[in-house]
């Protein structure tokens, strides 16, 4: 008698275990599941096997060969396409000219197959289906038989209202070859859905044979872990190839495995070849594959480790499965139901929460808590925030599920029944993620004022008024169109401090969400007149009479952003003569690459010159960033724009203070000093700059990324207001932008970025601080050294593995020498810190 082993399934329900191998090859007690089926068939005298393959067939062929190593003869059949369970057997019909058995390659069972064969012969059946009783038949095919065991009814995967029996089809059939005549060649057919119901309709001899024993369909990761634990707890006996340590215990250790004397092994433990258990490690009911290393202090209970796994000292793993070549750092905790797929690297002090699934080749940073499945992204970060920002790949790292949880975590930090302002840019993915985030907020009992698509400065301005305890803005990342950024603001429109961000993170990772009573979730309301708030303040913050009299002529590139709905109208109220570009707002706008931005600015420059306009402005997608073009068509760099605006402010104002980052050009100080104004240099992050700009004496604040603010209107960065304010300053100072630019000192300014690993940033700044100890240095942000020649600033980037070097001098030759000197110096320090040859 032959047997057909069904081994062609894709195994998608059992991902991530089957990402790298076909399902029948998943290890069970260090042997593929299908090898246990081969042994069972051999035990009942069936040694002529036909293996039906489809998904990754070579992996199975390579392992089993012709079957001689396993005491059987194997014939392989690989259909050209997916023909279903019955259609695939039809494809092997030429090998099935006698009675045969069909059995799945991913079952774990100890059924008495000989009893089923005897039953089939006794009944002289055309087909016999082996049946067994289960407590939960909903996920299987239910079968009912009459008193003679003749099958009378089938029902596939019924609901509880449809269940008429607890007896199910086990997927093990005994068939006469003429049954194959019911299956058309080359067509997709299923035994339970097509062939057996057809036999029932034809009144063929179709019988059901009840069998007692262990039977498990290993269809998903939970069933796999349960089957492994059933073996370890003695609920089913399978052949173990590793020799037993003694007859009194169920400890099986490969001859070349090493176990230190202090190690404690209890229950059923299987250790594969060349595996080493060190020190006082403790293993209870565990299966460990080949070439594994378990360090001292490790505790494994009900754990399944495949081959080449390395567990470092102090780690505890309970009821989980680790795939091939997984590495786990020190003192980590992996809780029950966790499945970690092949080649994943887990750092020290990591906590992986129950039932989490991690797909192959992921990196979990040290100190992380992993509470949700990690499927598509490459890395699990131990922190969510970069300053006040959460950034991630859209629908990969930032999914609707993630943002809903983040919203619930944020809402849990706020008072119940408080109000949050929520807005977004024009991009559809921002709207998708915002909606799920709002759901999380509502679940925590927090109310939402949804201002929908809106420019960021308008949202921040509303926060400076009253009514809300915070605000959120969703936007496409200006650095990566495939990423989304979620920015958190406090009640004053300022970016939230790091302490607040850490508080949200703690709740997110601990899943300690505050859930509102079912009658008390938050509500959603709209603010239809929010533009009126902004318009009123905008016009009050400007000299309207002066602007109306001057009637500046400007060209606006609105970049398809929400600013197009507001800014042209505001400027028209001030009698600006406005030419609009890209003013149609649409939802699929993608952020520009550097080349596309350069092309847009070049086009804007040519239009400004052609129209003989006073200035041109390119408005960023969120309405914060602003690029300025002079009437002569000169596109100002960020550094030039800061200096030009300083000239205008100093000419128009008699007193006050300017706020700029440490890396801003020296011209700001020289111009301010000459005009009687003062300069405050702060850290370069937006939060520090806006904080410093809250004083009423501050006239102007600028960042190093094209953001400008005029605190008389609002301390936050505002590209919309800056457009009008720059023209007002130009009129008041009686200087065009080109004339202001012409007055600037001609210093030479260089900026260089060097790769700098996160772990080297502290060491680099220590080296720079030691180097600067005898020099005129400041440490506001990075280390800045001033000299007669100029100044140098070495500054680690906050969010990227980058170190910045800034140099400004009056002579170009000196600037070139200084930037090269510090490039070599910083590169050398980084090489020493990485313990590599700087050459």
Secondary structure by P-SEA (a helix, b strand, c coil): cbbbbbccccccccccccccccccccccccccaaaaaaaaaaaacccbbbbbbccaaaaaaaaccccccccbbbbbbbccccccaaaaaaaacccccccbbbbbcccccccaaaaaaaaaaaacccbbbbbbbbcccccbbbbbbccccccccccccccccccccccccccbbbbcccccccccccbbbbccccaaaaaaaaccbbbbbbbbccccccccaaaaaaaaaaaaaccccccccccccccccccccccccccccccccccbbbbcccbbbccbbbbcccccccbbbbcccbbbccbbbccbbbbccbbbbcccccccbbbbccbbbbcccbbbccbbbbbcbbbbccbbbbccbbbbccccccccccccccccccccccccbbbccccccccaaaaaaaaaaaaaaccccbbbbbcccccaaaaaaaaaaaaaaaaabbbbbccccccaaaaaaaaaccccccbbbbbcccccccbbbbbbbccccccccaaaaaaaaaaaaacccccccccccbbbbbccaaaaaaaaaaaaacaaaaaaaaccccccccccccccccaaaaaaaaccccccccccccccbbbbcaaaaaaaaaaaaaaaaaacccbbbbbcccccbbbbbccccccccaaaaaaaaaaaaaacccbbbbbbcccccaaaaaaaaaacbbbbbccccaaaaaaaaccccccccccccbbbbcccccccccaaaaaaaaaaaaaaacccaaaaaaaccbbbbbbbbbbbcccaaaaaaaaaaaaaccccccccccbbbbccccbbbbbccccccbbbbbbbcccaaaaaaaaaaaaaaaaaaaaaaaccccc
